[in-house]
Amino acid sequence: MPTLIRLLVILGVLAGLAYAGLWALATKVEPQPREITFTVPQERIGK
């Protein structure tokens, strides 16, 4: 039974670290907006 509890604790800590990393990326990193332009070929417009 202690090995099961140890496994669950380790998995819980890893899940917590992953959640904390995703939260930090979502709240601390700001995306940089940029303008995107591209040309559509004429043969695709007619369809």
PDB file of N, CA, C, O and CB in Angstrom:
ATOM      1  N   MET A   1       0.806  -1.208   0.000  1.00  0.00           N
ATOM      2  CA  MET A   1       0.000   0.000   0.000  1.00  0.00           C
ATOM      3  C   MET A   1       0.851   1.277   0.000  1.00  0.00           C
ATOM      4  O   MET A   1       0.471   2.247  -0.656  1.00  0.00           O
ATOM      5  CB  MET A   1      -0.918  -0.004   1.199  1.00  0.00           C
ATOM      6  N   PRO A   2       1.990   1.315   0.711  1.00  0.00           N
ATOM      7  CA  PRO A   2       2.798   2.538   0.673  1.00  0.00           C
ATOM      8  C   PRO A   2       3.319   2.878  -0.727  1.00  0.00           C
ATOM      9  O   PRO A   2       3.487   4.052  -1.056  1.00  0.00           O
ATOM     10  CB  PRO A   2       3.967   2.401   1.620  1.00  0.00           C
ATOM     11  N   THR A   3       3.576   1.850  -1.558  1.00  0.00           N
ATOM     12  CA  THR A   3       4.056   2.153  -2.903  1.00  0.00           C
ATOM     13  C   THR A   3       2.955   2.779  -3.748  1.00  0.00           C
ATOM     14  O   THR A   3       3.234   3.628  -4.594  1.00  0.00           O
ATOM     15  CB  THR A   3       4.583   0.889  -3.579  1.00  0.00           C
ATOM     16  N   LEU A   4       1.707   2.370  -3.529  1.00  0.00           N
ATOM     17  CA  LEU A   4       0.592   2.974  -4.258  1.00  0.00           C
ATOM     18  C   LEU A   4       0.429   4.432  -3.856  1.00  0.00           C
ATOM     19  O   LEU A   4       0.224   5.299  -4.705  1.00  0.00           O
ATOM     20  CB  LEU A   4      -0.714   2.199  -3.999  1.00  0.00           C
ATOM     21  N   ILE A   5       0.519   4.694  -2.568  1.00  0.00           N
ATOM     22  CA  ILE A   5       0.401   6.077  -2.098  1.00  0.00           C
ATOM     23  C   ILE A   5       1.554   6.919  -2.634  1.00  0.00           C
ATOM     24  O   ILE A   5       1.347   8.063  -3.038  1.00  0.00           O
ATOM     25  CB  ILE A   5       0.374   6.129  -0.554  1.00  0.00           C
ATOM     26  N   ARG A   6       2.751   6.371  -2.643  1.00  0.00           N
ATOM     27  CA  ARG A   6       3.918   7.091  -3.169  1.00  0.00           C
ATOM     28  C   ARG A   6       3.723   7.400  -4.652  1.00  0.00           C
ATOM     29  O   ARG A   6       4.027   8.505  -5.103  1.00  0.00           O
ATOM     30  CB  ARG A   6       5.215   6.264  -2.959  1.00  0.00           C
ATOM     31  N   LEU A   7       3.212   6.420  -5.416  1.00  0.00           N
ATOM     32  CA  LEU A   7       2.951   6.636  -6.840  1.00  0.00           C
ATOM     33  C   LEU A   7       1.910   7.732  -7.035  1.00  0.00           C
ATOM     34  O   LEU A   7       2.083   8.606  -7.883  1.00  0.00           O
ATOM     35  CB  LEU A   7       2.481   5.331  -7.509  1.00  0.00           C
ATOM     36  N   LEU A   8       0.842   7.694  -6.266  1.00  0.00           N
ATOM     37  CA  LEU A   8      -0.202   8.707  -6.399  1.00  0.00           C
ATOM     38  C   LEU A   8       0.304  10.094  -6.023  1.00  0.00           C
ATOM     39  O   LEU A   8      -0.078  11.086  -6.644  1.00  0.00           O
ATOM     40  CB  LEU A   8      -1.398   8.343  -5.536  1.00  0.00           C
ATOM     41  N   VAL A   9       1.154  10.165  -5.018  1.00  0.00           N
ATOM     42  CA  VAL A   9       1.720  11.456  -4.618  1.00  0.00           C
ATOM     43  C   VAL A   9       2.626  11.997  -5.717  1.00  0.00           C
ATOM     44  O   VAL A   9       2.565  13.182  -6.046  1.00  0.00           O
ATOM     45  CB  VAL A   9       2.506  11.324  -3.293  1.00  0.00           C
ATOM     46  N   ILE A  10       3.464  11.137  -6.285  1.00  0.00           N
ATOM     47  CA  ILE A  10       4.363  11.581  -7.355  1.00  0.00           C
ATOM     48  C   ILE A  10       3.562  12.040  -8.567  1.00  0.00           C
ATOM     49  O   ILE A  10       3.871  13.072  -9.161  1.00  0.00           O
ATOM     50  CB  ILE A  10       5.335  10.450  -7.754  1.00  0.00           C
ATOM     51  N   LEU A  11       2.536  11.279  -8.937  1.00  0.00           N
ATOM     52  CA  LEU A  11       1.692  11.687 -10.071  1.00  0.00           C
ATOM     53  C   LEU A  11       0.958  12.992  -9.776  1.00  0.00           C
ATOM     54  O   LEU A  11       0.796  13.827 -10.666  1.00  0.00           O
ATOM     55  CB  LEU A  11       0.678  10.584 -10.406  1.00  0.00           C
ATOM     56  N   GLY A  12       0.519  13.168  -8.548  1.00  0.00           N
ATOM     57  CA  GLY A  12      -0.147  14.415  -8.178  1.00  0.00           C
ATOM     58  C   GLY A  12       0.787  15.608  -8.245  1.00  0.00           C
ATOM     59  O   GLY A  12       0.398  16.686  -8.696  1.00  0.00           O
ATOM     60  N   VAL A  13       2.024  15.414  -7.794  1.00  0.00           N
ATOM     61  CA  VAL A  13       3.006  16.508  -7.859  1.00  0.00           C
ATOM     62  C   VAL A  13       3.326  16.851  -9.308  1.00  0.00           C
ATOM     63  O   VAL A  13       3.415  18.028  -9.656  1.00  0.00           O
ATOM     64  CB  VAL A  13       4.302  16.127  -7.105  1.00  0.00           C
ATOM     65  N   LEU A  14       3.501  15.843 -10.156  1.00  0.00           N
ATOM     66  CA  LEU A  14       3.777  16.099 -11.577  1.00  0.00           C
ATOM     67  C   LEU A  14       2.599  16.809 -12.250  1.00  0.00           C
ATOM     68  O   LEU A  14       2.800  17.721 -13.053  1.00  0.00           O
ATOM     69  CB  LEU A  14       4.084  14.777 -12.310  1.00  0.00           C
ATOM     70  N   ALA A  15       1.386  16.397 -11.928  1.00  0.00           N
ATOM     71  CA  ALA A  15       0.209  17.071 -12.497  1.00  0.00           C
ATOM     72  C   ALA A  15       0.127  18.509 -12.008  1.00  0.00           C
ATOM     73  O   ALA A  15      -0.235  19.401 -12.775  1.00  0.00           O
ATOM     74  CB  ALA A  15      -1.085  16.313 -12.129  1.00  0.00           C
ATOM     75  N   GLY A  16       0.455  18.746 -10.750  1.00  0.00           N
ATOM     76  CA  GLY A  16       0.456  20.107 -10.212  1.00  0.00           C
ATOM     77  C   GLY A  16       1.505  20.983 -10.886  1.00  0.00           C
ATOM     78  O   GLY A  16       1.250  22.152 -11.176  1.00  0.00           O
ATOM     79  N   LEU A  17       2.680  20.421 -11.133  1.00  0.00           N
ATOM     80  CA  LEU A  17       3.721  21.182 -11.830  1.00  0.00           C
ATOM     81  C   LEU A  17       3.310  21.512 -13.261  1.00  0.00           C
ATOM     82  O   LEU A  17       3.551  22.620 -13.740  1.00  0.00           O
ATOM     83  CB  LEU A  17       5.035  20.402 -11.834  1.00  0.00           C
ATOM     84  N   ALA A  18       2.694  20.555 -13.939  1.00  0.00           N
ATOM     85  CA  ALA A  18       2.225  20.811 -15.303  1.00  0.00           C
ATOM     86  C   ALA A  18       1.147  21.890 -15.305  1.00  0.00           C
ATOM     87  O   ALA A  18       1.152  22.774 -16.163  1.00  0.00           O
ATOM     88  CB  ALA A  18       1.684  19.517 -15.943  1.00  0.00           C
ATOM     89  N   TYR A  19       0.227  21.821 -14.350  1.00  0.00           N
ATOM     90  CA  TYR A  19      -0.837  22.825 -14.255  1.00  0.00           C
ATOM     91  C   TYR A  19      -0.251  24.211 -13.958  1.00  0.00           C
ATOM     92  O   TYR A  19      -0.677  25.212 -14.535  1.00  0.00           O
ATOM     93  CB  TYR A  19      -1.855  22.429 -13.161  1.00  0.00           C
ATOM     94  N   ALA A  20       0.724  24.254 -13.057  1.00  0.00           N
ATOM     95  CA  ALA A  20       1.354  25.530 -12.723  1.00  0.00           C
ATOM     96  C   ALA A  20       2.102  26.102 -13.920  1.00  0.00           C
ATOM     97  O   ALA A  20       2.091  27.314 -14.134  1.00  0.00           O
ATOM     98  CB  ALA A  20       2.309  25.361 -11.541  1.00  0.00           C
ATOM     99  N   GLY A  21       2.745  25.250 -14.693  1.00  0.00           N
ATOM    100  CA  GLY A  21       3.442  25.723 -15.892  1.00  0.00           C
ATOM    101  C   GLY A  21       2.491  26.280 -16.928  1.00  0.00           C
ATOM    102  O   GLY A  21       2.761  27.320 -17.530  1.00  0.00           O
ATOM    103  N   LEU A  22       1.377  25.593 -17.141  1.00  0.00           N
ATOM    104  CA  LEU A  22       0.389  26.095 -18.099  1.00  0.00           C
ATOM    105  C   LEU A  22      -0.243  27.393 -17.623  1.00  0.00           C
ATOM    106  O   LEU A  22      -0.481  28.304 -18.415  1.00  0.00           O
ATOM    107  CB  LEU A  22      -0.695  25.051 -18.338  1.00  0.00           C
ATOM    108  N   TRP A  23      -0.511  27.474 -16.330  1.00  0.00           N
ATOM    109  CA  TRP A  23      -1.081  28.708 -15.779  1.00  0.00           C
ATOM    110  C   TRP A  23      -0.110  29.872 -15.955  1.00  0.00           C
ATOM    111  O   TRP A  23      -0.516  30.972 -16.327  1.00  0.00           O
ATOM    112  CB  TRP A  23      -1.430  28.526 -14.287  1.00  0.00           C
ATOM    113  N   ALA A  24       1.176  29.627 -15.685  1.00  0.00           N
ATOM    114  CA  ALA A  24       2.179  30.682 -15.828  1.00  0.00           C
ATOM    115  C   ALA A  24       2.271  31.139 -17.278  1.00  0.00           C
ATOM    116  O   ALA A  24       2.356  32.339 -17.540  1.00  0.00           O
ATOM    117  CB  ALA A  24       3.551  30.195 -15.337  1.00  0.00           C
ATOM    118  N   LEU A  25       2.256  30.209 -18.219  1.00  0.00           N
ATOM    119  CA  LEU A  25       2.306  30.596 -19.628  1.00  0.00           C
ATOM    120  C   LEU A  25       1.062  31.384 -20.037  1.00  0.00           C
ATOM    121  O   LEU A  25       1.159  32.337 -20.810  1.00  0.00           O
ATOM    122  CB  LEU A  25       2.451  29.358 -20.511  1.00  0.00           C
ATOM    123  N   ALA A  26      -0.083  30.999 -19.530  1.00  0.00           N
ATOM    124  CA  ALA A  26      -1.328  31.663 -19.921  1.00  0.00           C
ATOM    125  C   ALA A  26      -1.433  33.066 -19.337  1.00  0.00           C
ATOM    126  O   ALA A  26      -2.027  33.942 -19.966  1.00  0.00           O
ATOM    127  CB  ALA A  26      -2.523  30.834 -19.482  1.00  0.00           C
ATOM    128  N   THR A  27      -0.879  33.301 -18.167  1.00  0.00           N
ATOM    129  CA  THR A  27      -1.069  34.598 -17.523  1.00  0.00           C
ATOM    130  C   THR A  27       0.119  35.535 -17.683  1.00  0.00           C
ATOM    131  O   THR A  27      -0.064  36.752 -17.641  1.00  0.00           O
ATOM    132  CB  THR A  27      -1.346  34.399 -16.068  1.00  0.00           C
ATOM    133  N   LYS A  28       1.313  35.024 -17.862  1.00  0.00           N
ATOM    134  CA  LYS A  28       2.507  35.868 -17.880  1.00  0.00           C
ATOM    135  C   LYS A  28       3.000  36.211 -19.276  1.00  0.00           C
ATOM    136  O   LYS A  28       3.654  37.237 -19.459  1.00  0.00           O
ATOM    137  CB  LYS A  28       3.601  35.195 -17.132  1.00  0.00           C
ATOM    138  N   VAL A  29       2.701  35.378 -20.263  1.00  0.00           N
ATOM    139  CA  VAL A  29       3.234  35.585 -21.617  1.00  0.00           C
ATOM    140  C   VAL A  29       2.167  36.256 -22.470  1.00  0.00           C
ATOM    141  O   VAL A  29       1.051  35.752 -22.592  1.00  0.00           O
ATOM    142  CB  VAL A  29       3.688  34.233 -22.262  1.00  0.00           C
ATOM    143  N   GLU A  30       2.512  37.380 -23.051  1.00  0.00           N
ATOM    144  CA  GLU A  30       1.601  38.102 -23.938  1.00  0.00           C
ATOM    145  C   GLU A  30       1.980  37.833 -25.392  1.00  0.00           C
ATOM    146  O   GLU A  30       3.139  38.015 -25.765  1.00  0.00           O
ATOM    147  CB  GLU A  30       1.628  39.627 -23.639  1.00  0.00           C
ATOM    148  N   PRO A  31       1.027  37.404 -26.218  1.00  0.00           N
ATOM    149  CA  PRO A  31       1.338  37.203 -27.633  1.00  0.00           C
ATOM    150  C   PRO A  31       1.556  38.549 -28.329  1.00  0.00           C
ATOM    151  O   PRO A  31       0.931  39.552 -27.982  1.00  0.00           O
ATOM    152  CB  PRO A  31       0.205  36.414 -28.331  1.00  0.00           C
ATOM    153  N   GLN A  32       2.442  38.549 -29.302  1.00  0.00           N
ATOM    154  CA  GLN A  32       2.714  39.775 -30.040  1.00  0.00           C
ATOM    155  C   GLN A  32       1.892  39.765 -31.323  1.00  0.00           C
ATOM    156  O   GLN A  32       2.104  38.916 -32.190  1.00  0.00           O
ATOM    157  CB  GLN A  32       4.234  39.920 -30.351  1.00  0.00           C
ATOM    158  N   PRO A  33       0.949  40.707 -31.451  1.00  0.00           N
ATOM    159  CA  PRO A  33       0.129  40.739 -32.663  1.00  0.00           C
ATOM    160  C   PRO A  33       0.959  41.174 -33.869  1.00  0.00           C
ATOM    161  O   PRO A  33       1.869  41.996 -33.753  1.00  0.00           O
ATOM    162  CB  PRO A  33      -1.072  41.685 -32.476  1.00  0.00           C
ATOM    163  N   ARG A  34       0.629  40.611 -35.019  1.00  0.00           N
ATOM    164  CA  ARG A  34       1.314  40.998 -36.253  1.00  0.00           C
ATOM    165  C   ARG A  34       0.336  40.853 -37.411  1.00  0.00           C
ATOM    166  O   ARG A  34      -0.630  40.094 -37.338  1.00  0.00           O
ATOM    167  CB  ARG A  34       2.597  40.131 -36.490  1.00  0.00           C
ATOM    168  N   GLU A  35       0.601  41.584 -38.460  1.00  0.00           N
ATOM    169  CA  GLU A  35      -0.274  41.573 -39.618  1.00  0.00           C
ATOM    170  C   GLU A  35       0.168  40.475 -40.574  1.00  0.00           C
ATOM    171  O   GLU A  35       1.355  40.317 -40.860  1.00  0.00           O
ATOM    172  CB  GLU A  35      -0.276  42.946 -40.322  1.00  0.00           C
ATOM    173  N   ILE A  36      -0.812  39.721 -41.063  1.00  0.00           N
ATOM    174  CA  ILE A  36      -0.525  38.625 -41.993  1.00  0.00           C
ATOM    175  C   ILE A  36      -1.262  38.913 -43.293  1.00  0.00           C
ATOM    176  O   ILE A  36      -2.474  39.129 -43.292  1.00  0.00           O
ATOM    177  CB  ILE A  36      -0.951  37.229 -41.395  1.00  0.00           C
ATOM    178  N   THR A  37      -0.532  38.915 -44.397  1.00  0.00           N
ATOM    179  CA  THR A  37      -1.149  39.091 -45.713  1.00  0.00           C
ATOM    180  C   THR A  37      -0.639  37.996 -46.634  1.00  0.00           C
ATOM    181  O   THR A  37       0.526  37.604 -46.567  1.00  0.00           O
ATOM    182  CB  THR A  37      -0.843  40.504 -46.304  1.00  0.00           C
ATOM    183  N   PHE A  38      -1.522  37.510 -47.492  1.00  0.00           N
ATOM    184  CA  PHE A  38      -1.117  36.537 -48.497  1.00  0.00           C
ATOM    185  C   PHE A  38      -2.019  36.685 -49.712  1.00  0.00           C
ATOM    186  O   PHE A  38      -3.137  37.188 -49.608  1.00  0.00           O
ATOM    187  CB  PHE A  38      -1.175  35.088 -47.934  1.00  0.00           C
ATOM    188  N   THR A  39      -1.528  36.248 -50.858  1.00  0.00           N
ATOM    189  CA  THR A  39      -2.238  36.392 -52.119  1.00  0.00           C
ATOM    190  C   THR A  39      -2.997  35.097 -52.413  1.00  0.00           C
ATOM    191  O   THR A  39      -2.448  33.999 -52.319  1.00  0.00           O
ATOM    192  CB  THR A  39      -1.253  36.738 -53.276  1.00  0.00           C
ATOM    193  N   VAL A  40      -4.270  35.254 -52.772  1.00  0.00           N
ATOM    194  CA  VAL A  40      -5.085  34.104 -53.148  1.00  0.00           C
ATOM    195  C   VAL A  40      -4.987  33.952 -54.660  1.00  0.00           C
ATOM    196  O   VAL A  40      -5.222  34.918 -55.387  1.00  0.00           O
ATOM    197  CB  VAL A  40      -6.580  34.272 -52.682  1.00  0.00           C
ATOM    198  N   PRO A  41      -4.645  32.761 -55.154  1.00  0.00           N
ATOM    199  CA  PRO A  41      -4.558  32.565 -56.618  1.00  0.00           C
ATOM    200  C   PRO A  41      -5.918  32.769 -57.286  1.00  0.00           C
ATOM    201  O   PRO A  41      -6.961  32.490 -56.694  1.00  0.00           O
ATOM    202  CB  PRO A  41      -4.022  31.150 -56.943  1.00  0.00           C
ATOM    203  N   GLN A  42      -5.891  33.251 -58.509  1.00  0.00           N
ATOM    204  CA  GLN A  42      -7.129  33.547 -59.243  1.00  0.00           C
ATOM    205  C   GLN A  42      -7.987  32.306 -59.450  1.00  0.00           C
ATOM    206  O   GLN A  42      -9.214  32.399 -59.399  1.00  0.00           O
ATOM    207  CB  GLN A  42      -6.802  34.168 -60.591  1.00  0.00           C
ATOM    208  N   GLU A  43      -7.378  31.148 -59.682  1.00  0.00           N
ATOM    209  CA  GLU A  43      -8.173  29.946 -59.955  1.00  0.00           C
ATOM    210  C   GLU A  43      -8.965  29.501 -58.711  1.00  0.00           C
ATOM    211  O   GLU A  43      -9.948  28.772 -58.846  1.00  0.00           O
ATOM    212  CB  GLU A  43      -7.254  28.800 -60.434  1.00  0.00           C
ATOM    213  N   ARG A  44      -8.577  29.905 -57.561  1.00  0.00           N
ATOM    214  CA  ARG A  44      -9.327  29.535 -56.357  1.00  0.00           C
ATOM    215  C   ARG A  44     -10.507  30.483 -56.111  1.00  0.00           C
ATOM    216  O   ARG A  44     -11.451  30.123 -55.408  1.00  0.00           O
ATOM    217  CB  ARG A  44      -8.398  29.534 -55.137  1.00  0.00           C
ATOM    218  N   ILE A  45     -10.460  31.666 -56.674  1.00  0.00           N
ATOM    219  CA  ILE A  45     -11.539  32.626 -56.466  1.00  0.00           C
ATOM    220  C   ILE A  45     -12.765  32.243 -57.308  1.00  0.00           C
ATOM    221  O   ILE A  45     -13.895  32.424 -56.854  1.00  0.00           O
ATOM    222  CB  ILE A  45     -11.064  34.056 -56.820  1.00  0.00           C
ATOM    223  N   GLY A  46     -12.568  31.732 -58.489  1.00  0.00           N
ATOM    224  CA  GLY A  46     -13.660  31.409 -59.398  1.00  0.00           C
ATOM    225  C   GLY A  46     -14.489  30.215 -58.989  1.00  0.00           C
ATOM    226  O   GLY A  46     -15.604  30.054 -59.486  1.00  0.00           O
ATOM    227  N   LYS A  47     -13.995  29.375 -58.108  1.00  0.00           N
ATOM    228  CA  LYS A  47     -14.732  28.163 -57.746  1.00  0.00           C
ATOM    229  C   LYS A  47     -15.795  28.386 -56.717  1.00  0.00           C
ATOM    230  O   LYS A  47     -16.485  27.444 -56.328  1.00  0.00           O
ATOM    231  CB  LYS A  47     -13.802  27.135 -57.251  1.00  0.00           C
TER     232      LYS A  47
END
